[in-house]
Amino acid sequence: MEIGVGLDASLGMTWADQVQLSRESAQLGYTSIWTPEGNGTDSFHLCVQRWMASREVVPEGVGTGISVSPVMYRTPLSFAMAGGTASEITGGKFIMGIGSGGAYQPRARRVVGLGRLSAMQLMRDYVTVVRGLLSGETINYESDNMTYAGLTLGMSPPPKTPVYLGALGPQMLELSGELADGACMNWCTPEQISWSRERIDAGAAKAGREPDEIKMAEYIRICVDDDEDVARVALAKATMGYALGPTVPTERESQLGYRGHFARMGFEKELADLNQMRADGASRDEVAEAFPTNILNAVAYFGKADGAAAAFKRLSEGLDTSMVRVVAARPNLDSVRAVMEACAPAKIEAA
């Protein structure tokens, strides 16, 4: 299993911090550095900068990747251009993860000017076209979402760029097995990882592919502090935006996205209780304080540093690449470094 580290915008890093932490990641033995993407800093540029910084420690640089970039932000051609360029610069040490983001939500589509569509079909379109372009194919493709006639990528030869698909539900997991190079997962119990592998393998079988061709990568949140309550609340706040969403969901929304994902893992009652708190006017701090520790312990780790490595290893079972997604207990780089050091690959292997 490869062990990477995930650093996101919530950590408040400057560009100088990015460079320094990338060097430190390489020194600690991490084989890759990952980032999610929102609508702020361009993650392709960020990945290249991190790779360049890591070369001061590892001459060829460590791997780098995005998990994931929402497809609503770019066309398939711009994904292929950006991903191919990052691969070319890094000598093939870049993995591009793309996902549906909020495409299943009408309000998210309205923000970027998209009408009603199928998120599943959208991802089928993007994976097919982006992988085709990066393989040097001439794309002739038509669907309800897009039409291309003779589209090619002007990079010769096209840089080898693995395309991973952000996947949680059964259909998206099967699609990753059918079409993608890997699946980018998130917030999974070990049992959910095993279940996901079965769905991916089913998709691979449908397409006549070997299951071990499709890799599984996942972020695993880790938050450490000598004060376990501080770590618990910080992790709860990091979890809430996914498990609960920004607003109390409708019945339909409760079945979709991350909310549906947590419900599939058996946490429907706990989430319903928290949503009732929100509906009754509870503050974010009050919901975080009440957030059930059984959910946090099932998919992540909070607590003292000396327990992090063993927990991370347990939560990583079945993965090809497991990323230590840093959750800072306190708003400073010392909290970031504490997680990176607690889950350094040598400590994971020894746990």
NORUR-V15835 format. One record per pair of residues at least 4 apart in sequence whose ideal C-beta (glycine too) atoms are under 8 Angstrom apart, sorted by the first residue. I is the first residue (numbers start at 1). J is the second residue. D is the distance in whole Angstrom. If there is no record, write none. Layout:
<<I	J	D> <I	J	D>>
This chain:
<<1	316	6> <1	319	6> <1	320	7> <1	321	7> <1	322	6> <2	31	5> <2	32	7> <2	63	8> <2	320	7> <2	321	4> <2	322	7> <3	29	8> <3	30	6> <3	31	6> <3	316	8> <3	321	8> <3	322	6> <3	323	8> <3	324	7> <3	343	8> <3	345	4> <3	348	6> <4	30	6> <4	31	6> <4	32	4> <4	33	6> <4	34	5> <4	63	7> <4	65	7> <4	217	8> <4	321	6> <4	322	7> <4	323	4> <4	324	7> <5	25	5> <5	28	8> <5	30	5> <5	32	8> <5	33	6> <5	34	7> <5	323	6> <5	324	5> <5	326	7> <5	340	6> <5	343	8> <6	33	8> <6	34	4> <6	35	7> <6	36	8> <6	67	7> <6	219	5> <6	323	4> <6	324	7> <6	325	4> <6	326	7> <7	11	6> <7	13	7> <7	18	8> <7	21	6> <7	33	7> <7	34	8> <7	35	6> <7	326	6> <7	336	7> <8	35	6> <8	36	5> <8	325	7> <8	326	8> <9	13	8> <9	38	7> <9	40	6> <9	41	7> <10	238	7> <10	328	8> <11	326	6> <11	328	6> <11	333	8> <11	336	6> <12	331	6> <13	17	4> <13	18	5> <13	21	7> <13	333	8> <13	336	8> <14	18	7> <15	19	7> <15	49	7> <16	20	6> <17	21	6> <17	333	6> <18	22	6> <18	46	7> <18	49	6> <18	50	6> <18	53	7> <19	23	7> <19	49	7> <19	50	8> <19	53	4> <20	24	6> <20	53	8> <21	25	6> <21	333	7> <21	336	7> <21	337	8> <21	340	8> <22	26	7> <22	33	6> <22	49	8> <22	50	4> <22	51	8> <22	53	4> <22	54	5> <22	62	8> <23	27	6> <23	53	5> <23	54	7> <23	56	6> <23	57	6> <24	28	6> <24	337	7> <24	340	7> <25	30	4> <25	33	5> <25	54	7> <25	62	7> <25	340	7> <26	30	7> <26	54	4> <26	56	8> <26	57	4> <26	58	5> <26	62	5> <27	57	5> <28	340	6> <28	341	7> <28	344	4> <28	345	7> <29	344	6> <29	345	4> <29	346	6> <30	62	6> <30	324	8> <30	340	8> <30	344	8> <30	345	6> <31	62	6> <31	63	6> <31	345	7> <32	62	6> <32	63	4> <32	64	6> <32	65	6> <32	95	8> <32	321	7> <32	323	7> <33	47	8> <33	50	5> <33	51	8> <33	54	7> <33	62	6> <33	63	7> <33	64	5> <33	65	8> <34	64	7> <34	65	5> <34	66	7> <34	67	5> <34	219	7> <34	323	5> <35	43	5> <35	46	6> <35	47	7> <35	50	8> <35	65	8> <35	66	6> <35	67	8> <36	43	7> <36	66	7> <36	67	6> <36	68	7> <36	69	8> <37	42	8> <37	43	4> <37	66	6> <37	68	7> <37	69	4> <37	70	7> <37	73	7> <39	73	7> <41	45	7> <41	46	6> <42	46	7> <43	47	6> <43	66	5> <43	69	6> <44	48	7> <44	66	7> <44	82	4> <44	83	7> <44	85	7> <44	86	5> <45	49	6> <46	50	6> <47	51	6> <47	64	4> <47	65	7> <47	66	6> <47	86	6> <47	90	8> <47	94	6> <48	52	6> <48	64	8> <48	86	6> <48	89	5> <48	90	7> <48	94	8> <49	53	6> <50	54	6> <50	64	5> <51	55	7> <51	61	4> <51	62	7> <51	63	8> <51	64	5> <51	89	7> <51	90	5> <51	93	6> <51	94	7> <52	61	7> <54	58	6> <54	61	5> <54	62	4> <54	64	8> <55	59	6> <55	60	7> <55	61	4> <58	62	6> <60	91	7> <60	93	7> <61	90	6> <61	91	7> <61	93	6> <62	93	7> <63	93	5> <63	94	7> <63	95	7> <64	86	8> <64	90	6> <64	93	6> <64	94	6> <64	95	8> <65	94	6> <65	95	4> <65	96	7> <65	97	6> <65	164	8> <65	217	8> <66	95	7> <66	96	6> <66	97	5> <67	95	8> <67	97	4> <67	164	7> <67	166	7> <67	184	4> <67	217	6> <67	219	7> <67	323	7> <68	97	4> <68	98	6> <68	99	4> <68	101	8> <68	164	7> <68	165	8> <68	166	4> <68	184	5> <69	73	7> <69	74	7> <69	79	7> <69	96	7> <69	97	7> <69	98	5> <69	99	7> <70	98	8> <70	99	6> <70	100	7> <70	101	3> <70	102	7> <70	103	7> <71	79	7> <71	98	5> <71	99	7> <71	100	7> <71	101	7> <71	103	7> <71	122	6> <71	123	7> <71	126	5> <72	101	6> <72	102	8> <72	103	6> <72	108	7> <72	109	7> <72	112	5> <72	114	6> <73	101	8> <73	112	7> <74	78	4> <74	79	5> <74	82	7> <75	79	7> <76	80	6> <76	125	7> <76	126	6> <76	129	4> <76	130	5> <76	133	7> <76	146	7> <76	148	8> <77	81	6> <77	129	8> <77	133	7> <77	151	7> <77	153	7> <78	82	6> <79	83	6> <79	96	7> <79	98	6> <79	126	7> <79	130	5> <80	84	6> <80	129	8> <80	130	5> <80	133	4> <80	134	5> <80	153	5> <80	161	8> <81	85	6> <81	153	7> <81	155	8> <82	86	6> <82	96	8> <83	87	6> <83	94	7> <83	96	4> <83	130	7> <83	134	7> <83	161	5> <83	163	7> <84	88	6> <84	133	8> <84	134	6> <84	153	6> <84	155	5> <84	158	6> <84	159	5> <84	161	6> <85	89	6> <85	155	8> <85	159	8> <86	90	6> <86	94	4> <86	96	7> <86	161	8> <87	92	6> <87	93	8> <87	94	5> <87	159	4> <87	160	6> <87	161	4> <88	155	7> <88	159	4> <90	94	5> <92	159	7> <92	160	5> <92	161	8> <94	161	6> <95	161	8> <95	162	5> <95	164	6> <95	181	8> <95	182	7> <95	217	8> <96	130	8> <96	161	6> <96	162	7> <96	163	6> <96	164	7> <97	163	8> <97	164	4> <97	165	7> <97	166	6> <97	182	8> <97	184	4> <97	217	8> <98	123	8> <98	126	6> <98	127	7> <98	130	7> <98	163	7> <98	164	8> <98	165	7> <98	166	7> <99	123	8> <99	165	7> <99	166	3> <99	167	8> <99	184	7> <100	104	7> <100	119	4> <100	122	6> <100	123	5> <100	166	7> <100	172	7> <101	108	7> <102	107	8> <102	108	3> <102	109	8> <102	257	8> <103	108	7> <103	109	6> <103	114	7> <103	117	7> <103	119	4> <103	122	6> <104	108	8> <104	119	5> <104	256	5> <104	257	6> <105	109	7> <105	253	7> <105	256	8> <105	257	8> <106	110	6> <106	116	7> <107	111	7> <108	112	8> <109	113	8> <109	114	4> <109	115	7> <109	116	8> <109	117	7> <110	114	8> <117	121	7> <117	122	6> <117	144	7> <117	145	6> <118	122	6> <118	144	8> <119	123	6> <120	124	6> <120	171	6> <120	172	7> <120	175	7> <121	125	6> <121	143	6> <121	144	7> <121	145	6> <122	126	6> <122	145	6> <123	127	6> <123	165	6> <123	172	7> <123	175	6> <124	128	6> <124	143	8> <124	175	6> <124	179	7> <125	129	6> <125	141	7> <125	143	5> <125	145	5> <125	146	6> <126	130	6> <127	131	6> <127	163	6> <127	165	6> <127	175	7> <127	179	5> <127	180	5> <128	132	6> <128	141	7> <128	179	6> <129	133	6> <129	139	6> <129	141	6> <129	146	7> <129	148	7> <129	151	8> <130	134	6> <130	163	6> <131	135	6> <131	163	5> <131	179	7> <131	180	7> <131	181	8> <132	137	4> <132	139	5> <132	141	8> <133	137	7> <133	139	6> <133	151	7> <133	152	7> <133	153	4> <133	158	7> <134	153	7> <134	158	5> <134	159	7> <134	160	8> <134	161	5> <134	163	7> <135	158	6> <136	152	8> <136	153	7> <136	156	8> <136	157	7> <136	158	5> <137	152	8> <138	150	6> <138	151	7> <138	152	5> <139	148	5> <139	150	8> <139	151	4> <139	152	7> <140	148	7> <140	149	6> <140	150	6> <140	151	8> <141	146	7> <141	147	7> <141	148	5> <141	151	8> <142	146	8> <142	147	5> <142	148	8> <143	147	8> <153	158	6> <155	159	7> <162	181	4> <162	182	6> <162	215	8> <163	180	6> <163	181	5> <164	176	7> <164	180	6> <164	181	6> <164	182	4> <164	183	6> <164	184	5> <164	215	7> <164	217	6> <165	172	7> <165	175	6> <165	176	4> <165	179	7> <165	180	4> <165	182	7> <165	183	6> <165	184	7> <166	172	8> <166	183	8> <166	184	5> <166	185	8> <166	186	8> <167	172	4> <167	173	5> <167	175	7> <167	176	5> <167	183	5> <167	184	7> <167	185	6> <167	196	7> <167	200	8> <168	172	6> <168	173	7> <168	185	7> <168	186	7> <168	257	7> <168	258	7> <168	260	8> <168	261	4> <169	173	7> <169	260	7> <169	261	7> <169	264	8> <170	174	6> <170	199	5> <171	175	6> <172	176	7> <173	177	7> <173	183	6> <173	196	5> <173	199	4> <173	200	5> <173	203	7> <174	178	6> <174	199	5> <174	200	7> <174	202	6> <174	203	4> <174	206	7> <175	179	6> <175	180	7> <175	203	6> <176	180	4> <176	182	7> <176	183	4> <176	200	6> <176	203	6> <176	214	6> <177	183	8> <177	199	7> <177	200	4> <177	201	6> <177	202	7> <177	203	3> <177	204	4> <177	205	8> <177	206	8> <177	207	7> <177	209	7> <177	211	7> <177	214	5> <178	203	4> <178	204	7> <178	206	6> <178	207	4> <178	209	8> <179	203	8> <179	207	7> <180	214	7> <181	213	8> <181	214	7> <181	215	7> <182	214	6> <182	215	4> <182	216	7> <182	217	6> <182	320	7> <183	196	7> <183	200	6> <183	214	7> <183	215	7> <183	216	5> <183	217	7> <184	217	5> <184	218	7> <185	193	7> <185	196	6> <185	216	6> <185	217	7> <185	218	4> <185	219	8> <186	218	6> <186	219	5> <186	242	7> <186	258	8> <186	261	8> <187	219	8> <187	221	8> <187	239	7> <187	242	6> <187	243	7> <187	258	7> <187	261	7> <187	262	7> <187	299	5> <187	300	8> <188	192	4> <188	193	5> <188	196	7> <188	218	6> <188	265	8> <188	299	6> <188	315	8> <189	193	7> <189	265	6> <189	298	5> <189	299	6> <189	315	8> <190	194	7> <190	314	7> <190	315	6> <190	317	5> <190	318	7> <191	195	6> <191	265	8> <192	196	6> <192	264	8> <192	265	6> <193	197	7> <193	216	7> <193	218	7> <193	317	7> <193	318	4> <193	319	6> <194	198	7> <194	318	6> <195	199	7> <196	200	6> <196	216	7> <197	201	6> <197	216	7> <197	318	6> <198	202	6> <199	203	7> <200	204	6> <200	211	7> <200	214	5> <200	216	7> <201	205	6> <201	211	4> <202	206	7> <203	207	7> <203	214	8> <204	209	4> <204	210	7> <204	211	5> <204	213	7> <204	214	6> <205	209	8> <205	211	7> <209	213	5> <209	214	7> <215	320	4> <215	321	7> <216	318	7> <216	319	5> <216	320	5> <216	321	7> <217	319	7> <217	320	6> <217	321	4> <217	322	7> <217	323	7> <218	316	8> <218	319	5> <218	321	8> <218	322	6> <218	323	7> <219	323	5> <219	325	4> <220	299	8> <220	300	7> <220	301	8> <220	312	6> <220	315	5> <220	316	6> <220	322	6> <220	323	7> <220	324	7> <220	325	6> <221	235	6> <221	238	6> <221	239	7> <221	299	7> <221	300	4> <221	301	7> <221	325	5> <221	327	5> <222	300	7> <222	301	5> <222	302	8> <222	308	5> <222	311	8> <222	312	6> <222	324	6> <222	325	7> <222	326	7> <222	327	7> <222	339	5> <222	342	7> <222	343	6> <223	231	5> <223	232	8> <223	234	5> <223	235	4> <223	238	7> <223	300	7> <223	301	7> <223	302	5> <223	327	4> <223	328	7> <223	329	5> <223	339	7> <224	231	6> <224	301	8> <224	302	7> <224	303	7> <224	304	7> <224	305	4> <224	308	5> <224	329	7> <224	335	8> <224	338	5> <224	339	5> <224	342	5> <225	230	5> <225	231	4> <225	234	8> <225	303	8> <225	304	8> <225	329	4> <225	330	7> <225	335	7> <225	338	7> <226	304	6> <227	231	7> <227	329	8> <228	232	6> <228	302	7> <228	303	5> <228	304	7> <229	233	6> <230	234	6> <230	329	5> <230	330	7> <231	235	6> <231	302	4> <231	303	6> <231	329	5> <232	236	6> <232	293	7> <232	296	7> <232	302	5> <232	303	8> <233	237	6> <233	288	5> <233	289	6> <234	238	7> <234	302	7> <234	327	6> <234	328	7> <234	329	5> <234	330	8> <235	239	6> <235	296	6> <235	300	6> <235	301	8> <235	302	4> <235	327	5> <236	240	6> <236	287	8> <236	288	4> <236	289	8> <236	291	4> <236	296	6> <237	241	8> <237	284	7> <237	288	5> <238	327	5> <239	243	5> <239	291	7> <239	295	7> <239	296	6> <239	299	8> <239	300	7> <240	244	5> <240	284	7> <240	287	6> <240	288	6> <240	291	7> <241	245	7> <241	246	7> <242	258	4> <242	262	8> <243	258	6> <243	259	7> <243	262	5> <243	267	7> <243	271	6> <243	295	7> <244	249	8> <244	259	7> <244	271	7> <244	274	6> <244	275	7> <244	278	7> <244	287	8> <245	249	6> <245	253	7> <245	257	7> <245	258	7> <245	259	6> <248	275	5> <248	278	5> <248	279	5> <249	253	4> <249	254	5> <249	259	6> <249	275	7> <250	254	7> <251	255	8> <252	256	7> <253	257	7> <253	259	6> <254	259	5> <254	260	7> <254	263	7> <254	271	8> <255	259	8> <255	260	5> <255	263	7> <256	260	5> <257	261	7> <258	262	6> <259	263	7> <259	271	7> <260	264	6> <261	265	7> <262	267	5> <262	268	8> <262	271	6> <262	295	7> <263	267	6> <263	268	4> <263	271	7> <265	298	7> <265	299	8> <267	271	6> <267	292	8> <267	295	5> <267	298	8> <268	272	6> <269	273	6> <270	274	7> <270	292	5> <270	294	7> <270	295	6> <271	275	6> <272	276	7> <273	277	7> <274	278	7> <274	287	6> <274	290	7> <274	291	7> <275	279	6> <276	280	6> <277	282	4> <277	286	7> <277	287	6> <277	290	6> <278	282	6> <278	287	6> <282	286	4> <282	287	5> <282	290	8> <283	287	7> <284	288	6> <285	289	6> <286	290	6> <287	291	6> <291	295	7> <291	296	7> <292	296	7> <293	297	6> <294	298	6> <295	299	7> <296	300	6> <296	302	6> <297	301	7> <299	315	7> <300	315	7> <300	327	8> <301	307	7> <301	308	6> <301	311	4> <301	312	6> <301	315	7> <302	327	8> <303	307	5> <303	308	7> <304	308	8> <305	338	6> <305	341	7> <305	342	4> <306	342	8> <307	311	6> <308	312	6> <308	339	7> <308	342	4> <308	343	5> <309	313	6> <309	342	6> <309	343	6> <309	344	8> <309	347	4> <309	348	5> <309	350	7> <309	351	4> <310	314	6> <310	351	4> <311	315	6> <312	316	6> <312	322	7> <312	324	6> <312	343	5> <312	348	6> <312	351	8> <313	317	8> <313	348	5> <313	351	5> <315	322	8> <316	322	4> <316	348	8> <324	339	7> <324	340	7> <324	343	4> <326	336	5> <326	339	5> <326	340	7> <327	339	7> <328	332	7> <328	335	4> <328	336	5> <328	339	7> <329	335	5> <329	338	8> <330	334	7> <330	335	5> <331	335	8> <332	336	8> <333	337	6> <334	338	6> <335	339	7> <336	340	6> <337	341	6> <338	342	6> <339	343	6> <340	344	7> <342	347	7> <343	347	7> <343	348	6> <344	348	7> <345	349	6> <346	350	6> <347	351	6>>
